[in-house]
């Protein structure tokens, strides 16, 4: 396993990072939850990455801003007030770049806590009163205007989930491998929330490089399993091509059973999982992503899906839902 684990950094070494986060991430056992479930449950704490608001978007920001700086960008543009754009705001400030974010709706319709963070980091906000359907045109106009001013513009995917951003979770898989090797703990399952696909795509590419025997299960936050699997497959394929490796699409596993009423709408199972993590382990989850992935973790355990293996739950952040 040691030799295989070394190959992942070899694939990534040509792609610069901005060196924003503290890595490797903390991986630790959840003793009270493990006792309750009768399985050894571990968590990878990407909510504690040591930069800005944390979460999986911080990993993606690290690679994307590394790429932007390497390409001598002066200005970054993205859309929507999300965990990605808020972390990007901090990254832009640290890297000495200007960030412009195009938001649907008017200023008065935005979450004031989110607005305050953007202001603190010096982000320039552009509002599109016509809503999300007009965002693409507004983005194009902002980019064209900035280029006219002589700015070197770098446009970022709204969730950071392109092939550059997905490299961050190829790297994260190396951290999991390293932990597994040092501790002697093998993970039979890796459970996480999947939506814009960058997290799962990167993990799957990392698994394909290393041949680590595990099931990476993405718990869909919105799409049906077939649509989400295709989204992951496309991004994993482009990521594998970027670094010159192969992809086994059979490693892509998506479960859409825990979406509940719909995207960004809390589910009863998710709310119960959020409470259980908080009361047993003092860990805060959010209702949109990590809460529903945790609901799947609890259900799988109850129904014997894990058998006798160790399970790794990836806490992808979410700030306990405060900024939605």
Buried (B, 14 or more C-beta within 10 A) or exposed (E): EEEEBEBBEEBBEEBBBBEBBEBBBBBEBBEBBBEBBEBBBBBBBBBBBEBBBBBBBBBBBBBBBBBBBEEEBBBBBBBBBBBBBBBBBBBBBBBEBBBBBBBBBEEEEBEEEBBEBBEEBEBBBBBBEEEEEEBEEBBEEBBEEBEEEEBBBBBBBBBBBBBBBBBBBBBBBBBBBBBBBEEEBBBBBBBBBBBBBBBBBBBBBBBBBBEBEBBBBBBBBBBEBEEBBBBBBEBBBBBBEBBEBEBEEEBBBBBBEBBBEEBEEBBEBBBBBBEBBEEBBEBBBBBBBBBBBBBBBBBBBEEEBBEEBBBBBBBBBBBBBEBB
